[in-house]
Amino acid sequence: MKNSTLIKGTAAIAVGAALLLGGGGTLANWNASASQAPGTIAAGDLNVVNATSNGTWTDRNGQPVTIGTYKVVPGDKLTYTQDLTVTLVGDKMAANIATTGISATNGFTPANVSVSAPVLTVGEDPVSNPLKPTGSAQTVTATITFEFLSSTAARSDVNATYNFNNVGFTLTQVTQSGLS
């Protein structure tokens, strides 16, 4: 009989707890919520395109050169100039312009040739990497130089060719200092 009373008592407690938890009792649970519209995030932009279809070549004296027919000799320095339309939009945007497709092994003996990194200007004003937004697209002039070094010995690289067919310019985002 003792077991029967214990079982009935346990059952009564279980039924009472179920009623309290199931909404039949007064178990209270407070909650509240609030929401806010924090705004919309918009992405910036980074782009570079050739502002003109073809850049121009000049010799050491600034005279135009037709690169397809010009024959360089040791001591010659040729300059390639290309206008680029650069778009940089972003509150903390910064980007570097670099050349692609140029290497020391494009046809001449590497020790006989020097090809510069691009020198950048906006109008007549020199600028340097990294570029930063100006509020609108800007025309950046990139200039590279090819020099057939005067130290070239004997008949080294006679009739050699240096292929500039695939020179390009890339714009690569960089993290400004102080940002993480």
N, CA and C atoms as a LAMMPS dump frame, in Angstrom:
ITEM: TIMESTEP
0
ITEM: NUMBER OF ATOMS
540
ITEM: BOX BOUNDS ff ff ff
-5.0000000000000000e+02 5.0000000000000000e+02
-5.0000000000000000e+02 5.0000000000000000e+02
-5.0000000000000000e+02 5.0000000000000000e+02
ITEM: ATOMS id mol type element x y z
1 1 1 N 0.811 -1.171 0
2 1 2 C 0 0 0
3 1 3 C 0.866 1.249 0
4 2 1 N 1.975 1.093 0.649
5 2 2 C 2.886 2.209 0.705
6 2 3 C 3.348 2.609 -0.691
7 3 1 N 3.626 1.637 -1.544
8 3 2 C 4.054 1.913 -2.917
9 3 3 C 2.947 2.595 -3.704
10 4 1 N 1.732 2.204 -3.49
11 4 2 C 0.597 2.782 -4.202
12 4 3 C 0.426 4.237 -3.815
13 5 1 N 0.599 4.552 -2.558
14 5 2 C 0.479 5.939 -2.099
15 5 3 C 1.608 6.771 -2.673
16 6 1 N 2.799 6.211 -2.71
17 6 2 C 3.956 6.922 -3.271
18 6 3 C 3.752 7.186 -4.756
19 7 1 N 3.244 6.233 -5.478
20 7 2 C 3.01 6.388 -6.92
21 7 3 C 1.941 7.432 -7.159
22 8 1 N 0.851 7.411 -6.357
23 8 2 C -0.231 8.393 -6.528
24 8 3 C 0.27 9.804 -6.213
25 9 1 N 1.087 9.936 -5.176
26 9 2 C 1.636 11.251 -4.805
27 9 3 C 2.552 11.795 -5.891
28 10 1 N 3.384 10.942 -6.457
29 10 2 C 4.31 11.347 -7.526
30 10 3 C 3.521 11.75 -8.765
31 11 1 N 2.477 11.019 -9.058
32 11 2 C 1.638 11.33 -10.216
33 11 3 C 0.95 12.666 -10.027
34 12 1 N 0.475 12.954 -8.814
35 12 2 C -0.205 14.22 -8.546
36 12 3 C 0.753 15.387 -8.701
37 13 1 N 1.984 15.227 -8.244
38 13 2 C 2.996 16.295 -8.386
39 13 3 C 3.302 16.521 -9.865
40 14 1 N 3.44 15.451 -10.63
41 14 2 C 3.743 15.563 -12.063
42 14 3 C 2.621 16.269 -12.799
43 15 1 N 1.352 15.945 -12.478
44 15 2 C 0.205 16.585 -13.131
45 15 3 C 0.163 18.057 -12.768
46 16 1 N 0.427 18.401 -11.514
47 16 2 C 0.431 19.798 -11.078
48 16 3 C 1.507 20.602 -11.786
49 17 1 N 2.698 20.018 -11.913
50 17 2 C 3.8 20.711 -12.598
51 17 3 C 3.466 20.908 -14.065
52 18 1 N 2.86 19.911 -14.686
53 18 2 C 2.489 20.017 -16.098
54 18 3 C 1.476 21.126 -16.305
55 19 1 N 0.519 21.238 -15.381
56 19 2 C -0.481 22.303 -15.498
57 19 3 C 0.158 23.688 -15.348
58 20 1 N 1.093 23.812 -14.407
59 20 2 C 1.761 25.099 -14.217
60 20 3 C 2.581 25.488 -15.457
61 21 1 N 3.33 24.536 -15.978
62 21 2 C 4.17 24.817 -17.134
63 21 3 C 3.368 24.945 -18.417
64 22 1 N 2.279 24.308 -18.524
65 22 2 C 1.497 24.303 -19.754
66 22 3 C 0.518 25.447 -19.845
67 23 1 N 0.559 26.403 -18.986
68 23 2 C -0.342 27.536 -19.102
69 23 3 C -1.509 27.445 -18.147
70 24 1 N -1.609 26.376 -17.439
71 24 2 C -2.712 26.242 -16.506
72 24 3 C -2.423 26.888 -15.165
73 25 1 N -1.2 27.418 -14.973
74 25 2 C -0.836 28.005 -13.695
75 25 3 C -0.419 29.453 -13.862
76 26 1 N 0.386 29.936 -12.944
77 26 2 C 0.778 31.34 -12.945
78 26 3 C 2.281 31.527 -13.123
79 27 1 N 2.967 30.606 -13.795
80 27 2 C 4.397 30.754 -14.043
81 27 3 C 4.599 31.952 -14.965
82 28 1 N 5.292 33.005 -14.53
83 28 2 C 5.442 34.249 -15.289
84 28 3 C 6.758 34.243 -16.063
85 29 1 N 6.746 34.839 -17.252
86 29 2 C 7.942 34.986 -18.082
87 29 3 C 7.865 36.336 -18.766
88 30 1 N 8.661 37.295 -18.332
89 30 2 C 8.651 38.619 -18.934
90 30 3 C 9.587 38.657 -20.118
91 31 1 N 9.238 39.426 -21.12
92 31 2 C 10.165 39.681 -22.216
93 31 3 C 9.796 40.985 -22.888
94 32 1 N 10.729 41.546 -23.583
95 32 2 C 10.516 42.794 -24.304
96 32 3 C 11.462 42.806 -25.493
97 33 1 N 11.176 43.602 -26.484
98 33 2 C 12.07 43.709 -27.634
99 33 3 C 12.004 45.122 -28.194
100 34 1 N 13.033 45.485 -28.929
101 34 2 C 13.092 46.784 -29.596
102 34 3 C 13.853 46.58 -30.894
103 35 1 N 13.603 47.396 -31.9
104 35 2 C 14.335 47.291 -33.162
105 35 3 C 14.702 48.685 -33.634
106 36 1 N 15.649 48.738 -34.539
107 36 2 C 16.138 50.002 -35.074
108 36 3 C 16.546 49.763 -36.521
109 37 1 N 16.392 50.753 -37.371
110 37 2 C 16.84 50.666 -38.762
111 37 3 C 18.2 51.362 -38.844
112 38 1 N 19.341 50.616 -38.835
113 38 2 C 20.655 51.237 -38.782
114 38 3 C 21.116 51.851 -40.105
115 39 1 N 20.408 51.656 -41.167
116 39 2 C 20.786 52.247 -42.454
117 39 3 C 21.248 51.189 -43.435
118 40 1 N 21.706 51.642 -44.597
119 40 2 C 22.136 50.76 -45.676
120 40 3 C 23.619 50.96 -45.928
121 41 1 N 24.341 49.881 -46.099
122 41 2 C 25.76 49.946 -46.439
123 41 3 C 25.888 49.87 -47.95
124 42 1 N 26.663 50.777 -48.528
125 42 2 C 26.878 50.789 -49.977
126 42 3 C 28.358 50.559 -50.268
127 43 1 N 28.645 49.722 -51.246
128 43 2 C 30.02 49.426 -51.641
129 43 3 C 30.575 50.547 -52.502
130 44 1 N 31.872 50.73 -52.428
131 44 2 C 32.56 51.709 -53.261
132 44 3 C 32.878 51.114 -54.63
133 45 1 N 33.913 51.653 -55.285
134 45 2 C 34.275 51.198 -56.629
135 45 3 C 35.776 51.383 -56.821
136 46 1 N 36.363 50.51 -57.607
137 46 2 C 37.759 50.585 -58.007
138 46 3 C 37.805 50.121 -59.452
139 47 1 N 38.311 50.972 -60.355
140 47 2 C 38.351 50.599 -61.764
141 47 3 C 39.448 51.386 -62.463
142 48 1 N 40.038 50.782 -63.485
143 48 2 C 41.003 51.461 -64.342
144 48 3 C 40.754 51.021 -65.781
145 49 1 N 40.716 51.988 -66.685
146 49 2 C 40.591 51.711 -68.117
147 49 3 C 41.519 52.662 -68.865
148 50 1 N 41.928 52.256 -70.058
149 50 2 C 42.729 53.143 -70.89
150 50 3 C 41.864 54.314 -71.32
151 51 1 N 42.304 55.526 -71.033
152 51 2 C 41.548 56.715 -71.426
153 51 3 C 41.656 56.932 -72.929
154 52 1 N 42.767 56.517 -73.5
155 52 2 C 42.95 56.569 -74.952
156 52 3 C 43.299 55.164 -75.398
157 53 1 N 42.981 54.846 -76.64
158 53 2 C 43.188 53.478 -77.098
159 53 3 C 44.661 53.091 -77.138
160 54 1 N 45.521 53.986 -77.56
161 54 2 C 46.942 53.675 -77.651
162 54 3 C 47.751 54.742 -76.942
163 55 1 N 48.76 54.297 -76.207
164 55 2 C 49.689 55.238 -75.62
165 55 3 C 50.648 55.721 -76.7
166 56 1 N 51.574 56.582 -76.311
167 56 2 C 52.533 57.122 -77.275
168 56 3 C 53.958 56.827 -76.819
169 57 1 N 54.849 56.685 -77.794
170 57 2 C 56.271 56.489 -77.556
171 57 3 C 57.016 57.741 -77.978
172 58 1 N 58.019 58.13 -77.17
173 58 2 C 58.9 59.241 -77.531
174 58 3 C 60.34 58.837 -77.226
175 59 1 N 61.279 59.531 -77.902
176 59 2 C 62.686 59.259 -77.624
177 59 3 C 63.185 60.149 -76.494
178 60 1 N 64.466 60.098 -76.221
179 60 2 C 65.077 60.859 -75.136
180 60 3 C 64.832 62.358 -75.26
181 61 1 N 64.672 62.855 -76.491
182 61 2 C 64.453 64.28 -76.74
183 61 3 C 62.984 64.663 -76.796
184 62 1 N 62.084 63.699 -76.518
185 62 2 C 60.654 63.984 -76.543
186 62 3 C 60.036 63.918 -77.928
187 63 1 N 60.787 63.437 -78.918
188 63 2 C 60.265 63.313 -80.284
189 63 3 C 59.476 62.016 -80.423
190 64 1 N 58.335 62.069 -81.139
191 64 2 C 57.523 60.855 -81.327
192 64 3 C 58.303 59.752 -82.035
193 65 1 N 58.007 58.527 -81.635
194 65 2 C 58.668 57.355 -82.198
195 65 3 C 57.594 56.376 -82.653
196 66 1 N 57.778 55.798 -83.833
197 66 2 C 56.915 54.701 -84.283
198 66 3 C 57.604 53.424 -83.834
199 67 1 N 57.085 52.843 -82.787
200 67 2 C 57.773 51.746 -82.112
201 67 3 C 57.962 50.521 -83.013
202 68 1 N 57.059 50.306 -83.953
203 68 2 C 57.158 49.141 -84.831
204 68 3 C 58.319 49.197 -85.807
205 69 1 N 58.871 50.375 -86.046
206 69 2 C 59.972 50.503 -87.008
207 69 3 C 61.244 51.082 -86.411
208 70 1 N 61.193 51.532 -85.179
209 70 2 C 62.349 52.165 -84.54
210 70 3 C 63.371 51.099 -84.149
211 71 1 N 64.65 51.352 -84.405
212 71 2 C 65.74 50.435 -84.042
213 71 3 C 66.575 51.08 -82.935
214 72 1 N 66.539 50.499 -81.743
215 72 2 C 67.291 51.063 -80.622
216 72 3 C 68.763 50.693 -80.707
217 73 1 N 69.586 51.541 -80.118
218 73 2 C 71.023 51.292 -79.998
219 73 3 C 71.397 51.501 -78.534
220 74 1 N 72.522 50.944 -78.096
221 74 2 C 72.916 51.17 -76.709
222 74 3 C 72.941 52.666 -76.378
223 75 1 N 72.348 53.012 -75.241
224 75 2 C 72.247 54.403 -74.809
225 75 3 C 70.887 55.018 -75.098
226 76 1 N 70.054 54.361 -75.928
227 76 2 C 68.711 54.872 -76.224
228 76 3 C 67.798 54.722 -75.018
229 77 1 N 66.944 55.731 -74.866
230 77 2 C 65.923 55.688 -73.823
231 77 3 C 64.61 56.088 -74.471
232 78 1 N 63.64 55.177 -74.439
233 78 2 C 62.316 55.425 -75.003
234 78 3 C 61.303 55.504 -73.871
235 79 1 N 60.329 56.399 -74.024
236 79 2 C 59.323 56.605 -73
237 79 3 C 57.947 56.295 -73.567
238 80 1 N 57.198 55.478 -72.848
239 80 2 C 55.823 55.136 -73.216
240 80 3 C 54.891 55.86 -72.25
241 81 1 N 53.904 56.568 -72.806
242 81 2 C 52.959 57.34 -72
243 81 3 C 51.541 56.874 -72.309
244 82 1 N 50.795 56.546 -71.269
245 82 2 C 49.415 56.062 -71.422
246 82 3 C 48.523 56.782 -70.425
247 83 1 N 47.431 57.375 -70.923
248 83 2 C 46.434 57.974 -70.037
249 83 3 C 45.473 56.892 -69.561
250 84 1 N 45.196 56.891 -68.266
251 84 2 C 44.302 55.912 -67.652
252 84 3 C 43.19 56.64 -66.915
253 85 1 N 41.96 56.148 -67.067
254 85 2 C 40.857 56.678 -66.274
255 85 3 C 40.749 55.818 -65.023
256 86 1 N 40.954 56.455 -63.867
257 86 2 C 40.974 55.746 -62.592
258 86 3 C 39.757 56.174 -61.779
259 87 1 N 38.996 55.179 -61.332
260 87 2 C 37.843 55.423 -60.465
261 87 3 C 38.137 54.794 -59.115
262 88 1 N 38.11 55.619 -58.08
263 88 2 C 38.288 55.144 -56.706
264 88 3 C 37.184 55.759 -55.865
265 89 1 N 36.319 54.914 -55.319
266 89 2 C 35.223 55.392 -54.478
267 89 3 C 35.223 54.548 -53.214
268 90 1 N 35.309 55.197 -52.086
269 90 2 C 35.281 54.498 -50.804
270 90 3 C 35.905 55.374 -49.742
271 91 1 N 35.319 55.384 -48.577
272 91 2 C 35.804 56.26 -47.516
273 91 3 C 37.248 55.984 -47.129
274 92 1 N 37.678 54.763 -47.18
275 92 2 C 39.045 54.421 -46.811
276 92 3 C 39.764 53.737 -47.973
277 93 1 N 39.391 54.089 -49.196
278 93 2 C 39.958 53.481 -50.401
279 93 3 C 41.363 54.002 -50.659
280 94 1 N 42.246 53.111 -51.065
281 94 2 C 43.58 53.445 -51.547
282 94 3 C 43.988 52.332 -52.499
283 95 1 N 44.718 52.67 -53.57
284 95 2 C 45.103 51.657 -54.552
285 95 3 C 46.423 52.03 -55.213
286 96 1 N 47.165 51.004 -55.621
287 96 2 C 48.419 51.176 -56.344
288 96 3 C 48.233 50.841 -57.811
289 97 1 N 48.874 51.62 -58.681
290 97 2 C 48.944 51.293 -60.112
291 97 3 C 50.297 50.641 -60.365
292 98 1 N 50.28 49.53 -61.083
293 98 2 C 51.511 48.832 -61.464
294 98 3 C 51.376 48.364 -62.903
295 99 1 N 52.488 48.003 -63.509
296 99 2 C 52.46 47.47 -64.873
297 99 3 C 52.483 45.952 -64.833
298 100 1 N 51.944 45.357 -65.875
299 100 2 C 52.019 43.912 -66.073
300 100 3 C 52.573 43.672 -67.469
301 101 1 N 53.1 42.505 -67.703
302 101 2 C 53.588 42.139 -69.033
303 101 3 C 54.995 42.617 -69.326
304 102 1 N 55.671 43.182 -68.335
305 102 2 C 57.045 43.641 -68.531
306 102 3 C 57.953 42.761 -67.7
307 103 1 N 58.972 42.227 -68.331
308 103 2 C 59.95 41.448 -67.577
309 103 3 C 61.316 41.639 -68.21
310 104 1 N 62.317 41.261 -67.474
311 104 2 C 63.688 41.41 -67.976
312 104 3 C 63.997 40.404 -69.08
313 105 1 N 63.115 39.453 -69.304
314 105 2 C 63.395 38.413 -70.296
315 105 3 C 62.499 38.531 -71.523
316 106 1 N 62.02 39.72 -71.834
317 106 2 C 61.143 39.902 -72.993
318 106 3 C 61.901 39.902 -74.315
319 107 1 N 63.175 39.574 -74.344
320 107 2 C 63.896 39.474 -75.604
321 107 3 C 65.331 39.924 -75.541
322 108 1 N 65.67 40.935 -74.773
323 108 2 C 67.047 41.4 -74.642
324 108 3 C 67.698 40.691 -73.456
325 109 1 N 69.021 40.739 -73.407
326 109 2 C 69.737 40.235 -72.242
327 109 3 C 69.352 41.115 -71.05
328 110 1 N 68.876 40.537 -69.956
329 110 2 C 68.39 41.342 -68.831
330 110 3 C 69.385 42.403 -68.339
331 111 1 N 70.676 42.108 -68.363
332 111 2 C 71.674 43.064 -67.875
333 111 3 C 71.818 44.279 -68.799
334 112 1 N 71.275 44.207 -70.003
335 112 2 C 71.432 45.294 -70.976
336 112 3 C 70.237 46.235 -71.033
337 113 1 N 69.201 45.93 -70.255
338 113 2 C 67.942 46.676 -70.371
339 113 3 C 67.487 47.14 -68.991
340 114 1 N 66.891 48.315 -68.954
341 114 2 C 66.252 48.813 -67.744
342 114 3 C 64.853 49.293 -68.125
343 115 1 N 63.85 48.776 -67.451
344 115 2 C 62.475 49.216 -67.664
345 115 3 C 61.966 49.728 -66.32
346 116 1 N 61.471 50.975 -66.316
347 116 2 C 61.07 51.602 -65.057
348 116 3 C 59.687 51.171 -64.599
349 117 1 N 59.454 51.341 -63.33
350 117 2 C 58.094 51.253 -62.799
351 117 3 C 57.349 52.479 -63.317
352 118 1 N 56.016 52.451 -63.323
353 118 2 C 55.296 53.613 -63.853
354 118 3 C 55.491 54.862 -62.99
355 119 1 N 55.722 55.974 -63.657
356 119 2 C 55.735 57.287 -63.015
357 119 3 C 54.362 57.873 -63.284
358 120 1 N 53.696 58.381 -62.252
359 120 2 C 52.296 58.801 -62.361
360 120 3 C 52.163 60.31 -62.227
361 121 1 N 51.28 60.879 -63.055
362 121 2 C 50.941 62.293 -62.944
363 121 3 C 49.443 62.462 -63.144
364 122 1 N 48.913 63.533 -62.561
365 122 2 C 47.544 63.974 -62.815
366 122 3 C 47.696 65.402 -63.305
367 123 1 N 47.384 65.614 -64.582
368 123 2 C 47.698 66.896 -65.199
369 123 3 C 49.216 67.012 -65.244
370 124 1 N 49.739 68.082 -64.721
371 124 2 C 51.19 68.258 -64.644
372 124 3 C 51.755 67.868 -63.274
373 125 1 N 50.877 67.519 -62.345
374 125 2 C 51.3 67.254 -60.969
375 125 3 C 51.676 65.792 -60.757
376 126 1 N 52.874 65.544 -60.233
377 126 2 C 53.24 64.157 -59.926
378 126 3 C 52.394 63.618 -58.775
379 127 1 N 52.024 62.364 -58.866
380 127 2 C 51.325 61.668 -57.789
381 127 3 C 52.064 60.363 -57.541
382 128 1 N 51.818 59.776 -56.387
383 128 2 C 52.487 58.523 -56.091
384 128 3 C 51.485 57.525 -55.535
385 129 1 N 51.875 56.274 -55.597
386 129 2 C 51.073 55.21 -55
387 129 3 C 51.159 55.326 -53.494
388 130 1 N 50.113 55.038 -52.769
389 130 2 C 48.788 54.666 -53.258
390 130 3 C 47.967 55.9 -53.63
391 131 1 N 47.143 55.723 -54.675
392 131 2 C 46.205 56.768 -55.071
393 131 3 C 45.017 56.725 -54.128
394 132 1 N 44.367 57.875 -53.965
395 132 2 C 43.196 57.963 -53.091
396 132 3 C 42.052 58.606 -53.861
397 133 1 N 40.817 58.426 -53.406
398 133 2 C 39.661 58.995 -54.118
399 133 3 C 39.729 60.517 -54.217
400 134 1 N 39.187 61.024 -55.324
401 134 2 C 39.12 62.477 -55.524
402 134 3 C 37.681 62.961 -55.626
403 135 1 N 36.73 62.068 -55.56
404 135 2 C 35.328 62.451 -55.677
405 135 3 C 34.738 62.133 -57.04
406 136 1 N 35.588 61.884 -58.024
407 136 2 C 35.123 61.497 -59.359
408 136 3 C 36.251 60.758 -60.054
409 137 1 N 35.955 60.201 -61.222
410 137 2 C 36.996 59.531 -61.997
411 137 3 C 38.059 60.568 -62.363
412 138 1 N 39.304 60.135 -62.385
413 138 2 C 40.386 61.049 -62.732
414 138 3 C 41.267 60.433 -63.808
415 139 1 N 41.873 61.29 -64.608
416 139 2 C 42.812 60.82 -65.616
417 139 3 C 44.202 60.837 -65.002
418 140 1 N 44.789 59.659 -64.914
419 140 2 C 46.144 59.505 -64.4
420 140 3 C 47.018 59.101 -65.585
421 141 1 N 48.11 59.805 -65.785
422 141 2 C 49.034 59.473 -66.862
423 141 3 C 50.149 58.616 -66.28
424 142 1 N 50.318 57.432 -66.865
425 142 2 C 51.373 56.508 -66.447
426 142 3 C 52.461 56.536 -67.51
427 143 1 N 53.702 56.691 -67.065
428 143 2 C 54.837 56.759 -67.98
429 143 3 C 55.855 55.704 -67.561
430 144 1 N 56.287 54.888 -68.531
431 144 2 C 57.358 53.926 -68.274
432 144 3 C 58.483 54.206 -69.265
433 145 1 N 59.705 53.905 -68.851
434 145 2 C 60.835 54.104 -69.756
435 145 3 C 61.527 52.773 -70.012
436 146 1 N 61.96 52.624 -71.255
437 146 2 C 62.757 51.479 -71.694
438 146 3 C 64.118 52.036 -72.07
439 147 1 N 65.164 51.548 -71.408
440 147 2 C 66.508 52.029 -71.724
441 147 3 C 67.389 50.859 -72.134
442 148 1 N 67.973 50.989 -73.335
443 148 2 C 68.961 50.034 -73.818
444 148 3 C 70.286 50.585 -73.31
445 149 1 N 70.804 49.996 -72.256
446 149 2 C 71.906 50.571 -71.491
447 149 3 C 73.171 50.77 -72.323
448 150 1 N 73.82 51.909 -72.097
449 150 2 C 75.052 52.22 -72.837
450 150 3 C 76.199 51.306 -72.416
451 151 1 N 76.055 50.605 -71.31
452 151 2 C 77.084 49.664 -70.856
453 151 3 C 77.027 48.327 -71.598
454 152 1 N 76.118 48.182 -72.549
455 152 2 C 76.01 46.944 -73.327
456 152 3 C 77.325 46.713 -74.065
457 153 1 N 77.903 45.528 -73.899
458 153 2 C 79.241 45.244 -74.417
459 153 3 C 79.201 44.591 -75.797
460 154 1 N 80.236 44.881 -76.564
461 154 2 C 80.505 44.255 -77.866
462 154 3 C 79.261 44.295 -78.752
463 155 1 N 78.829 43.147 -79.234
464 155 2 C 77.666 43.082 -80.13
465 155 3 C 76.477 42.424 -79.435
466 156 1 N 76.45 42.517 -78.15
467 156 2 C 75.375 41.901 -77.381
468 156 3 C 74.021 42.493 -77.802
469 157 1 N 73.055 41.638 -78.023
470 157 2 C 71.669 41.977 -78.368
471 157 3 C 71.5 42.653 -79.728
472 158 1 N 72.478 42.499 -80.621
473 158 2 C 72.3 42.989 -81.989
474 158 3 C 71.129 42.231 -82.591
475 159 1 N 70.207 42.949 -83.209
476 159 2 C 69.001 42.398 -83.848
477 159 3 C 68.019 41.735 -82.875
478 160 1 N 68.188 41.954 -81.584
479 160 2 C 67.234 41.405 -80.616
480 160 3 C 65.954 42.248 -80.648
481 161 1 N 64.888 41.667 -80.154
482 161 2 C 63.625 42.408 -80.045
483 161 3 C 63.129 42.328 -78.604
484 162 1 N 62.413 43.352 -78.192
485 162 2 C 61.813 43.393 -76.861
486 162 3 C 60.316 43.565 -77.071
487 163 1 N 59.539 42.594 -76.658
488 163 2 C 58.119 42.557 -76.97
489 163 3 C 57.297 43.285 -75.912
490 164 1 N 56.687 44.416 -76.301
491 164 2 C 55.793 45.166 -75.418
492 164 3 C 54.328 44.944 -75.803
493 165 1 N 54.01 43.867 -76.483
494 165 2 C 52.643 43.657 -76.971
495 165 3 C 51.604 43.535 -75.867
496 166 1 N 51.981 43.069 -74.704
497 166 2 C 50.984 42.817 -73.669
498 166 3 C 51.21 43.62 -72.393
499 167 1 N 51.702 44.849 -72.527
500 167 2 C 51.873 45.686 -71.346
501 167 3 C 50.499 46.146 -70.892
502 168 1 N 50.259 46.013 -69.622
503 168 2 C 48.989 46.46 -69.063
504 168 3 C 49.226 47.211 -67.77
505 169 1 N 48.168 47.797 -67.262
506 169 2 C 48.22 48.514 -65.995
507 169 3 C 47.161 47.93 -65.08
508 170 1 N 47.548 47.627 -63.863
509 170 2 C 46.601 47.103 -62.89
510 170 3 C 46.459 48.091 -61.732
511 171 1 N 45.277 48.124 -61.187
512 171 2 C 44.97 48.954 -60.033
513 171 3 C 44.582 47.984 -58.919
514 172 1 N 45.347 47.977 -57.839
515 172 2 C 45.136 47.019 -56.758
516 172 3 C 44.888 47.754 -55.452
517 173 1 N 43.776 47.433 -54.807
518 173 2 C 43.449 48.07 -53.525
519 173 3 C 44.483 47.675 -52.483
520 174 1 N 44.866 48.65 -51.677
521 174 2 C 45.772 48.419 -50.56
522 174 3 C 45.112 48.951 -49.293
523 175 1 N 45.495 48.407 -48.168
524 175 2 C 44.957 48.882 -46.897
525 175 3 C 45.752 50.1 -46.449
526 176 1 N 45.038 51.185 -46.175
527 176 2 C 45.707 52.377 -45.684
528 176 3 C 46.278 52.106 -44.301
529 177 1 N 47.378 52.762 -43.975
530 177 2 C 47.978 52.547 -42.662
531 177 3 C 46.991 52.984 -41.575
532 178 1 N 47.007 52.27 -40.482
533 178 2 C 46.111 52.562 -39.372
534 178 3 C 44.8 51.795 -39.444
535 179 1 N 44.557 51.099 -40.553
536 179 2 C 43.322 50.305 -40.676
537 179 3 C 43.646 48.854 -40.367
538 180 1 N 42.668 48.149 -39.89
539 180 2 C 42.898 46.724 -39.655
540 180 3 C 41.794 45.931 -40.28
